[in-house]
Amino acid sequence: MAKPGPKPTPTVKKRLQGNPGKRSLPKNEPKPRNSMIIPRSPEYLDNVGKKEWRRMGKELHKIGLLSNIDMAAFAAYCQQYSMWVMATKKVQEHGVLIKAQSGYPMQSPYFTIQNKAQSEMRKWLTEFGMTPSSRSRVQVEKEQESDPMEDFIRAGRKLKSVK
């Protein structure tokens, strides 16, 4: 049975956002092993889907949002992306309106497919933080660049306190 309320934000995403709610993060949450390489795309994806897998997978893997257990969700996004590209090309080729057998204009079935794929894509994009609004909530902390002089002074102070 589904729980009421908004679904929880993944801990990785909370950390990237700087833990905006300042609530304690789960300690025993399963952490998927993030391999050194991007997981291979599933064989059932077509060429457009596989190309999108490589393009976006590289970026998501780099920030820790794509591991082996995320493959099904990311594959669903890539599949919807491929469907959207195909339908968009057909709409560009045939137009939004086509002539029905009766002779009257009707909406192209490709336009319906395009809209449905776009809607599904948007859901997956949000899940992975790939829309401007979901990405704007993600903050990656920059590593502090160390100042060699500051490090030298700090090391000298530590030596004086040891004596």
N, C-alpha and C positions, 0 to 999 in steps of 0.2 A: 504494500500500500504506500502511495506517495505521501511524503511529508508536506505539510502546508508551509507556505512562505517561499521566499526566494531560495534557489539552490545555493549551496555554499560555494564560495570562491576557492579554487585550488590554492594550497599553501604556497606553491612556487609563485603564483601570480600575486599573492598577498605580499610576499617578500620583495618582488620586483616593484610593487606599488609603494613600498616603504611601510607596510602594515598600517594602512590608514585608520583602522578602527582601534589600534593600539591594544587589541585583545591578545591574550597569550596564544601562541600558535601551538597546534597539536604536537605532542612529543612523540607519539607512537604511530604517526601516520605512515603508511607504507611509502617508501621512496623507490620509485622505479630506477633501475640501473640505467644510467645514461651512457651508452657506449661511445667510443671515440668517433664512430662513423654514423652517418644518417642511416636509419633503417631502410632496407630495400623496399621499393614500391611493390605492392601486390601485383601479381601477374594479370589479374582480371582488369586492371585499369588500361584504357586505351592510350594511344600515344600522347594525346593532349593532356590526359590525366597524369601520366607519368612525367611529362615535362613540368607540369605544375607541382608535382610531388618534389622534384629535384629543386625547382626554383624556390618554393616557399619552405620546403623541408629543411634546407640549408639554414635559412634564417631562424626558424623555430628551434632547431636543434642547437644552434649557437647560444640561445638564451635559456636553454633547458626546458623548453615547452614541447619537445617531441622525443619520446622514447618508444621502445618496442611495444609497450602496452597502449600507446596512443594511436597505433596504426589503423585500427578500424575507424575511429573518429576522423582521422586525417584523410583516410582513403575515401570516406563518405564525402568530405569536402571536395577532394580532387575529382571525384566522380560527378558531383553536381556542377563543378566548374566546367568540366568537359561537356556536359549536357548543355549548359548555358552558352558556351562558345558555339556549339553546333547549331542550337536554335537561333542564336543571334545572327549567324551567317545565313540561315534560311530566311529569316525575317528580312534581312538586308537584300537578299536575292528576290524574294517573292512579294515583299511588302507586308504591312500589318493587316491589310484587308485583301481577301481573295474573293473570287466569284464562286458562289455556290452552284450546285447543279441546276438549281431553279433559276439561276441568272442574277440573283440578288447578291449584294456584297455581304460578306461575313468575315468575322475575325479569324485570322490565320491560326490553325492549331499550333504552329510553331511559336506564335506569340504567347500562347498560354503556357507552353512548355518552358519558354524563356523566362517568363515571370515566376513560375513555380520553382525552377532551378535557382533563380536569383534569390528568392525568398529562403530556400533551404541553405544556399551558400552563405547568406548573411548570418544565419544562426550559427553555422560552424565557424565563420570568421570571428564572431564574437567570442565563442568558446576558447579560441586560441589567441585572443587579443590582437586580431589583425584588422580591426576597423579603427578609424581615427578616434572615435569616442572611447572604445575599450583600451586602445593603446595610450590615450592621454592619461589614463589612470595608472599606467605602469611607469615606475621610476627606477632606473638602474643607477645604483650608487657607483660613482667613479672612484677608482682607487686613488688614494692620496699619493701624489708624487713626493718621494722623500727628498729633502734638501740635504746634500752631503755635509754642509757646514753645521746644520742643525743636528744631524746625527753625530758628528764629531763632538760637539759641545755636550750633548746628552750623554755620550759615552764617557766623557771626561768627568762629568758630575757624578756618574755612577762609581767611577774609580775613587773619587775623593770620599764618597760616603762609605766605601768599603774599608778604608784605612782606619 
